[in-house]
Amino acid sequence: MGIKNIRICFLVCSLAITLQPSQGIAQQNSGASSSGAKQAPAERDGQHDFDFEFGSWKIHLKRLVHPLTGSTTWVEFDGTSVTRKVWDGRADLEEFETDSSAGGHIEGLTLRLYDPQTHQWSLYWATSKSGTMGPPTIGAFKDGRGEFYDTEPSGPNGRSILVRFIWSKTNTDSPHFEQSFSEDGGKTWEVNWITDQTRVNDESGKAH
C-alpha cells in the first residue's frame, strides 16, 4: 500500500471515530424529545364535580320493573332527596326517599367519594331494605357529563352484567340521572332507572 493510500485510510478511520459520539448524542436527544412529547397532560381536578347536588330536591323516578327481560313496564315514583357536603366537597351523602302506589316505598342512601390520586369518583348505593352497600360505580365528569361503571357478578338473569350511571344537565336546577345495564360487554345498553330532580331552595347543603 502506497503512502497516499495509507493517509486516506487514516483520515477515514479518524472521521468514523469522531462521528460516533455525535451520533450517540443525537440519538439520545431524539429519544428524550420523543419521551417528552408522549407525556400525558395533567389530570383535571374533579373534587367539586358533585357540588351541584348539594341541597334539597323533589324527585321524579321512573323504574323499569323487570330489566333485561324484554319488559316495557315502567313504574313511576315521586319523592325527595337531600345531599350534604362532606370533606369540603370531596365526598357527599345523599338521602333518597320516594313512593309509588304501584311500586311501593324506596329509601336509599348514596355515598360519593373522590379519589385525588385517580381523579375519579366512587359511588356507593344502599337501601333501607337491604341495609348493605353494593360495589362502587366508578368514573368521572367531562364537560358536565358524568359516566360511571361497575360490574355486577349476578344480574337479573343470574349473569354478569355491566352497570352504567350517566349524570347530565348538571349545570341546571333540574339534573338528570340514568342507570343502564348491559349483557354484551357494553355494546348495547338498556336504561332501567331514570331520575329527574327539581331544586328546592334552602340551605341544607351549606351547613355541613
N, C-alpha and C positions, 0 to 999 in steps of 0.2 A: 504494500500500500504506500502511495506517494505521500509526501509531506502535505500537499494540498488537500488530499482526501482525509488525512488524519485531522487537519484543522476543521474541516466541515463536520466530521463526525463529532468532534469535541464540542462545537457550537450547538449542534442539535441536541446532544445529551444535556448540555447546560441549560438550554431553553426548557427542556422537559422537566428537569428538576425544579427550575424556577417557577413554572406554571402550576405544578401540582398543589402547593399550599393555597394559591389564589383560588383554584377551582374548588378546593375543600371549603374555604371560607364562603365562597359564593353559594355552594350547596347548603351550608349551614344557615346562611342568611335567608335563602329561599325557603328552607324548612321553617324557620322562625316566622317569616311573613305568612306562610301558609297556615301555621298554627294559630297565629294571631287573628287571621281572617275567619277562623272557624269558631272563635269564642262566642258563646251564646249571649244574647242581650240579658240584662238583669231582669229577674222576675219582678212583676208588679206586686206591690204590697196590697193585699186584698183583705186586710184585717177589719175593715169597716164596711165590707160589702153587704152585710145584713143590717146595717143601720136603718134601712128603710122599713124594717119590720117592727121597730120599737114603738110601743103604744098599744092602743086597743082597736079592735076591728069587729065589724059584722062579717059573718062568713056565710057564703052560699056554696054548698058542696054537692057535686054530682058524683055518684059512685056506681060503677058497673058491678052488677050483682054477682055474676059468675065469669070472671076473667078467663081468657084463653079457652073458652068452650064454644065460641061462636055466638054467645048470647048478646042480645042488643037491649037487654032490660037494665034500665038505669033507675036509681033511687036518689031523690034529692033531699038535702038537709039544709037547715038554717041554724045559725048559732053565733058564737062569739069566740074571739081569741085575744089573749094579752101576751105580748112579748116584752120581756125585761132584759135590760143590758147587764152583762156580767163581764168583769175584767176590762172595763173601758171599751167594750165593743168587740173584744177578741173572742167572746163567747156570748150566747144569749139563751134564754129559756122561754119557750112558748107553751102556754096552757090553752088547750083547744077543747071546745065543747059544742056539740051540735045535736039536734033532734030531728026525727022524721017519723011521721005516722006509719010509714011503710018500712023504714029501715032501723027504727029504734034510736037508742041513745049512744053517742060516742064521746068518751072523754079521752083526750090524747095529750101527750107531752112530747115536745121536741127539744132536744138539747143540741146546740150547734157549737162546735169548737173549731177554732182557727189554728193551724199549724204554721208558725212563721218560718220553719225550715223548708217545707214543701210548698208553701203558699197555697195550700188547699184547705177546704172546709170538710169536716166530718159531721154528718147529720144523723142523730140517733132518735128513733121514734119508739114510743111506748104507749100502751093504752091501759086504762084502769082495769080492763077485763083480764089482760094477761099479767100485768104487774112486772113485766121484764122489758128490757130494751133489746131490740134486734141489732144485727150488724150495721155498721155505719155505711151510709151512702156518701161517697167522697167525690169532690170535684171543686170547681172554681167558677168565677164570673169572668165574662169577656164582653165588653161593650154593653153592659147592663143586662146580659142574659146569663143565667147560671145553669150549668149542666152538671149532674151528679150521678154516679153509677155505683152499683154493687151487684154481687151475685148471691142469689138465694138458693141454697142446695136443694130445697124441696118447694116447688111452686104448687099452684092449684091442682096440677095433674100429676104431682109426685116427681116431676122432672126438674132439673136445674134450670133456672131462668136468670136472665139479666133484668135488672131494675134500673130505670132512669127517672130522675127528677129534673124538671125544667121550670125555672123561675123566669118570668118575663114581665114587662111593664113595671119594672121596679122603680122607675123614676116618676111614678104617678101615685095617686091616692087610691088606686084600685089594682094592686099587684095580682098576677095570675100564676097559678101553680098547676102542673100536670104530672101525674105519675103514669109510667107506661111499663109494660112487661114485654120481653122478647124471648121466644123459644128457639130462635135460629141464629144465635150469636150476634144479634144486633142488626140483622139485615132488614127485618120488619119489626114494627112496634105496635102494640095495642094500648091505647090510652084507657085507664080504668078508674082514675080519680082526678077530678077537676075542681079546683078551689078558686073562687073569686072573692076578693076582700074589699071592703069599703071602710075607710078610716073613720074612727070615732074620735073626735078631738078631745084629748085630755092630756094629762101629764104622766101617764103610767110608765112610759118608757124612760123618763128623765130622772126619776127619783132613785135610781139604783146604779 
